[in-house]
Amino acid sequence: MTEPVLDVHLTPEDAAHALRADVRAGLTANPKWVSPKWFYDATGSALFEDITRLPEYYPTRAEREVLADRAGEIAAATGAHSLVELGSGSSEKTRLLLSALREQGTLRQFVPQDVSVSALTEAAHAIMADYPGLRVHGVVGDFTQHLALLPGESPRLVAFLGGTIGNLIPEEREKFLRTVRDVLEPGEWLLLGTDLVKDEETLVRAYDDAQGVTAEFNRNVLKVLNREVGGDFDVNAFEHVALWNAECEWIEMRLRAKRAMTVTLAGLGLTVEFKEGEELRTEVSAKFREDGVRRELEDGGFSLHGWWTDAEKRFAVSLARAV
């Protein structure tokens, strides 16, 4: 087996610089925040895989159900030569698309993009072993910064799955979709996974499971800050909070200080005060409605071609064409 091609646009030094800039901006803001992109060190990634198997966490199963049902239809509609996956991770669900495109007879190349060199290399080797002859061209980069550098033989199908677009606030989503559209030629494709608005109890339980795995995942970001920027967060002094913001139609994950404390981040020369009960926002996860997704896609330069949900209408996968 030949080695995958790997383009590195995000070095460890770049990531460290971005982390320091984000942490300084977020912890000096009011209210305080930290970007969810920093959840995913090795421990955080493993915890998230655990979350996807929890009974309360329906999005992964629901999206997989849609892809299992519709991958052949997606492959036939797009005739894609290249499948580009943003934030690829382990590329598990993507195999449904790869297999369908290979069966269609059009697949020539897979372009996984991720911030982690090790995760990307591991996933690329696994794909090459399972799909002999498939060219794999990995891209180490941030999907908010390096989209214009994505390779791929036209026509391309760009997959952005897992509901990850919900981690972007509306202004960021608008910029993201326009950037993707600028990368694509007219007639190329975007496949988008979006979690749907539903009852508050189901949503909150998905982000606050009975076993406490999501709480551990949330608090792990403080361990990342302790390790990477010399923080002295008492991780156990923060409790996990998940709540539904009905006005914005998104879930917010927060960490609430159980007591007043002073936190030092030696690597930034920064000292941060937390009041008892003060909350640090770590993630928003927007939920969507079909008309809203259609509108955002059209504003971004796409035409909605297909809209599919799981049987319980919890999660949607949409196929849009660059116009």
VEXNU-848844 format. One line per field, with one value per residue (C-alpha): x, y, z; residue number from 1; residue in three letters; chain. Coordinates in steps of 0.1 Angstrom, whole numbers, plus 5000, padded with zeros to 4 digits. Layout:
x	X;...
y	Y;...
z	Z;...
num	NUM;...
residuo	ALA;...
cadena	A;...
end
This chain:
x	5000;5014;5015;4987;4995;4994;4993;5000;4986;4983;5015;5016;5031;5001;4977;4994;4994;4957;4949;4967;4949;4915;4920;4931;4901;4876;4888;4890;4855;4823;4807;4837;4840;4863;4861;4848;4876;4899;4878;4895;4928;4934;4913;4886;4883;4880;4854;4834;4835;4820;4793;4782;4774;4753;4716;4708;4730;4708;4726;4753;4728;4702;4727;4741;4706;4700;4733;4727;4694;4704;4741;4733;4709;4736;4762;4739;4730;4765;4786;4815;4851;4863;4848;4861;4853;4857;4866;4869;4880;4878;4858;4834;4802;4820;4826;4789;4795;4828;4812;4782;4804;4827;4796;4785;4818;4828;4850;4887;4899;4892;4902;4899;4906;4913;4934;4952;4981;4980;4943;4943;4972;4956;4922;4939;4958;4926;4906;4934;4935;4897;4895;4924;4934;4917;4939;4938;4950;4948;4948;4959;4940;4912;4880;4874;4908;4921;4892;4907;4936;4915;4925;4902;4893;4861;4832;4837;4813;4822;4808;4804;4786;4779;4759;4793;4780;4758;4789;4791;4771;4750;4776;4802;4779;4773;4810;4817;4791;4802;4838;4829;4809;4840;4861;4836;4829;4793;4776;4798;4782;4779;4765;4755;4744;4721;4705;4668;4648;4629;4616;4638;4640;4655;4679;4692;4695;4717;4742;4738;4738;4730;4765;4782;4804;4795;4803;4837;4842;4832;4856;4884;4889;4901;4928;4938;4942;4962;4985;4989;4989;5001;4968;4960;4922;4908;4888;4866;4856;4835;4801;4788;4757;4737;4707;4684;4684;4649;4655;4686;4674;4707;4721;4747;4773;4789;4811;4799;4823;4812;4832;4850;4885;4915;4930;4965;4975;5013;5018;4998;5008;4971;4951;4914;4888;4857;4828;4809;4782;4800;4798;4823;4806;4823;4800;4769;4752;4725;4695;4678;4646;4643;4633;4662;4687;4674;4676;4712;4723;4707;4723;4756;4753;4738;4705;4690;4687;4678;4666;4664;4657;4658;4625;4619;4628;4655;4684;4686;4712;4709;4725;4731;4745;4768;4751
y	5000;5034;5063;5089;5124;5148;5186;5203;5239;5238;5230;5224;5259;5274;5255;5266;5302;5300;5284;5311;5338;5322;5316;5352;5365;5342;5345;5383;5386;5391;5366;5343;5316;5291;5277;5241;5233;5228;5199;5175;5164;5127;5123;5146;5128;5094;5108;5122;5087;5074;5101;5090;5056;5068;5061;5098;5110;5104;5126;5101;5072;5093;5107;5072;5060;5087;5080;5043;5049;5076;5071;5055;5083;5109;5091;5089;5125;5139;5115;5128;5120;5133;5131;5159;5155;5185;5176;5140;5124;5086;5089;5061;5074;5085;5049;5047;5075;5061;5027;5042;5063;5034;5013;5041;5039;5076;5077;5084;5103;5109;5142;5141;5173;5175;5195;5164;5150;5117;5112;5121;5097;5069;5074;5077;5044;5027;5040;5030;4995;4991;5008;4995;5018;5048;5079;5096;5132;5143;5180;5191;5223;5243;5243;5279;5290;5267;5258;5276;5251;5220;5197;5173;5162;5178;5171;5172;5164;5182;5165;5184;5160;5154;5186;5204;5235;5240;5249;5281;5311;5326;5350;5323;5299;5326;5331;5293;5286;5315;5303;5267;5281;5301;5270;5250;5252;5257;5223;5208;5197;5202;5175;5189;5173;5193;5184;5195;5215;5192;5190;5206;5174;5153;5180;5187;5150;5145;5170;5160;5122;5102;5086;5120;5113;5147;5164;5148;5158;5194;5196;5181;5214;5228;5201;5211;5247;5236;5216;5239;5274;5266;5270;5260;5254;5232;5210;5196;5230;5234;5217;5209;5228;5221;5244;5251;5287;5289;5323;5313;5277;5262;5242;5259;5239;5258;5252;5268;5277;5261;5287;5319;5314;5330;5311;5318;5310;5312;5307;5338;5359;5361;5359;5354;5358;5336;5344;5316;5305;5323;5304;5298;5290;5261;5253;5263;5236;5252;5232;5238;5238;5229;5264;5279;5255;5262;5300;5298;5276;5299;5330;5311;5304;5269;5254;5227;5195;5169;5169;5137;5128;5097;5080;5100;5133;5141;5148;5160;5155;5180;5179;5213;5223;5253;5277
z	5000;4991;5015;5015;5003;5032;5030;5063;5065;5103;5122;5160;5163;5144;5166;5198;5187;5178;5212;5231;5211;5216;5254;5259;5240;5257;5293;5292;5276;5296;5297;5295;5267;5252;5217;5214;5189;5219;5233;5210;5224;5225;5257;5245;5211;5230;5253;5223;5207;5240;5239;5204;5218;5247;5246;5251;5222;5191;5164;5154;5151;5133;5108;5101;5095;5068;5051;5051;5034;5010;5001;4968;4959;4968;4948;4917;4920;4923;4903;4924;4915;4948;4983;5005;5042;5066;5101;5092;5125;5120;5087;5100;5085;5054;5044;5035;5009;4997;4991;4973;4951;4943;4934;4912;4894;4898;4929;4923;4953;4990;5007;5044;5063;5101;5125;5138;5118;5138;5135;5098;5091;5109;5092;5058;5062;5073;5043;5019;5033;5029;4995;4974;4946;4960;4961;4995;4998;5035;5045;5080;5084;5101;5081;5092;5077;5050;5027;4997;4998;4994;4965;4947;4912;4899;4904;4941;4969;5001;5032;5065;5088;5124;5129;5134;5115;5146;5166;5145;5153;5124;5112;5112;5093;5067;5062;5062;5035;5013;5016;5006;4977;4966;4966;4945;4908;4897;4898;4925;4958;4995;5018;5052;5084;5107;5140;5141;5166;5189;5224;5251;5272;5244;5235;5270;5278;5247;5262;5299;5300;5331;5331;5332;5301;5286;5319;5318;5282;5290;5320;5300;5281;5314;5315;5280;5291;5322;5300;5270;5285;5321;5337;5373;5369;5397;5372;5399;5411;5379;5372;5338;5326;5295;5287;5258;5245;5229;5214;5195;5191;5203;5232;5253;5273;5301;5331;5363;5391;5424;5444;5438;5426;5409;5380;5367;5331;5333;5296;5289;5319;5326;5359;5357;5385;5387;5410;5427;5401;5372;5340;5312;5279;5261;5232;5213;5192;5170;5159;5126;5106;5069;5058;5078;5063;5028;5033;5047;5018;4992;5008;5006;4969;4969;4957;4979;4959;4985;5021;5041;5078;5099;5106;5138;5120;5146;5122;5086;5058;5029;4995;4979;4945;4940;4916
num	1;2;3;4;5;6;7;8;9;10;11;12;13;14;15;16;17;18;19;20;21;22;23;24;25;26;27;28;29;30;31;32;33;34;35;36;37;38;39;40;41;42;43;44;45;46;47;48;49;50;51;52;53;54;55;56;57;58;59;60;61;62;63;64;65;66;67;68;69;70;71;72;73;74;75;76;77;78;79;80;81;82;83;84;85;86;87;88;89;90;91;92;93;94;95;96;97;98;99;100;101;102;103;104;105;106;107;108;109;110;111;112;113;114;115;116;117;118;119;120;121;122;123;124;125;126;127;128;129;130;131;132;133;134;135;136;137;138;139;140;141;142;143;144;145;146;147;148;149;150;151;152;153;154;155;156;157;158;159;160;161;162;163;164;165;166;167;168;169;170;171;172;173;174;175;176;177;178;179;180;181;182;183;184;185;186;187;188;189;190;191;192;193;194;195;196;197;198;199;200;201;202;203;204;205;206;207;208;209;210;211;212;213;214;215;216;217;218;219;220;221;222;223;224;225;226;227;228;229;230;231;232;233;234;235;236;237;238;239;240;241;242;243;244;245;246;247;248;249;250;251;252;253;254;255;256;257;258;259;260;261;262;263;264;265;266;267;268;269;270;271;272;273;274;275;276;277;278;279;280;281;282;283;284;285;286;287;288;289;290;291;292;293;294;295;296;297;298;299;300;301;302;303;304;305;306;307;308;309;310;311;312;313;314;315;316;317;318;319;320;321;322;323
residuo	MET;THR;GLU;PRO;VAL;LEU;ASP;VAL;HIS;LEU;THR;PRO;GLU;ASP;ALA;ALA;HIS;ALA;LEU;ARG;ALA;ASP;VAL;ARG;ALA;GLY;LEU;THR;ALA;ASN;PRO;LYS;TRP;VAL;SER;PRO;LYS;TRP;PHE;TYR;ASP;ALA;THR;GLY;SER;ALA;LEU;PHE;GLU;ASP;ILE;THR;ARG;LEU;PRO;GLU;TYR;TYR;PRO;THR;ARG;ALA;GLU;ARG;GLU;VAL;LEU;ALA;ASP;ARG;ALA;GLY;GLU;ILE;ALA;ALA;ALA;THR;GLY;ALA;HIS;SER;LEU;VAL;GLU;LEU;GLY;SER;GLY;SER;SER;GLU;LYS;THR;ARG;LEU;LEU;LEU;SER;ALA;LEU;ARG;GLU;GLN;GLY;THR;LEU;ARG;GLN;PHE;VAL;PRO;GLN;ASP;VAL;SER;VAL;SER;ALA;LEU;THR;GLU;ALA;ALA;HIS;ALA;ILE;MET;ALA;ASP;TYR;PRO;GLY;LEU;ARG;VAL;HIS;GLY;VAL;VAL;GLY;ASP;PHE;THR;GLN;HIS;LEU;ALA;LEU;LEU;PRO;GLY;GLU;SER;PRO;ARG;LEU;VAL;ALA;PHE;LEU;GLY;GLY;THR;ILE;GLY;ASN;LEU;ILE;PRO;GLU;GLU;ARG;GLU;LYS;PHE;LEU;ARG;THR;VAL;ARG;ASP;VAL;LEU;GLU;PRO;GLY;GLU;TRP;LEU;LEU;LEU;GLY;THR;ASP;LEU;VAL;LYS;ASP;GLU;GLU;THR;LEU;VAL;ARG;ALA;TYR;ASP;ASP;ALA;GLN;GLY;VAL;THR;ALA;GLU;PHE;ASN;ARG;ASN;VAL;LEU;LYS;VAL;LEU;ASN;ARG;GLU;VAL;GLY;GLY;ASP;PHE;ASP;VAL;ASN;ALA;PHE;GLU;HIS;VAL;ALA;LEU;TRP;ASN;ALA;GLU;CYS;GLU;TRP;ILE;GLU;MET;ARG;LEU;ARG;ALA;LYS;ARG;ALA;MET;THR;VAL;THR;LEU;ALA;GLY;LEU;GLY;LEU;THR;VAL;GLU;PHE;LYS;GLU;GLY;GLU;GLU;LEU;ARG;THR;GLU;VAL;SER;ALA;LYS;PHE;ARG;GLU;ASP;GLY;VAL;ARG;ARG;GLU;LEU;GLU;ASP;GLY;GLY;PHE;SER;LEU;HIS;GLY;TRP;TRP;THR;ASP;ALA;GLU;LYS;ARG;PHE;ALA;VAL;SER;LEU;ALA;ARG;ALA;VAL
cadena	A;A;A;A;A;A;A;A;A;A;A;A;A;A;A;A;A;A;A;A;A;A;A;A;A;A;A;A;A;A;A;A;A;A;A;A;A;A;A;A;A;A;A;A;A;A;A;A;A;A;A;A;A;A;A;A;A;A;A;A;A;A;A;A;A;A;A;A;A;A;A;A;A;A;A;A;A;A;A;A;A;A;A;A;A;A;A;A;A;A;A;A;A;A;A;A;A;A;A;A;A;A;A;A;A;A;A;A;A;A;A;A;A;A;A;A;A;A;A;A;A;A;A;A;A;A;A;A;A;A;A;A;A;A;A;A;A;A;A;A;A;A;A;A;A;A;A;A;A;A;A;A;A;A;A;A;A;A;A;A;A;A;A;A;A;A;A;A;A;A;A;A;A;A;A;A;A;A;A;A;A;A;A;A;A;A;A;A;A;A;A;A;A;A;A;A;A;A;A;A;A;A;A;A;A;A;A;A;A;A;A;A;A;A;A;A;A;A;A;A;A;A;A;A;A;A;A;A;A;A;A;A;A;A;A;A;A;A;A;A;A;A;A;A;A;A;A;A;A;A;A;A;A;A;A;A;A;A;A;A;A;A;A;A;A;A;A;A;A;A;A;A;A;A;A;A;A;A;A;A;A;A;A;A;A;A;A;A;A;A;A;A;A;A;A;A;A;A;A;A;A;A;A;A;A;A;A;A;A;A;A;A;A;A;A;A;A;A;A;A;A;A;A
end
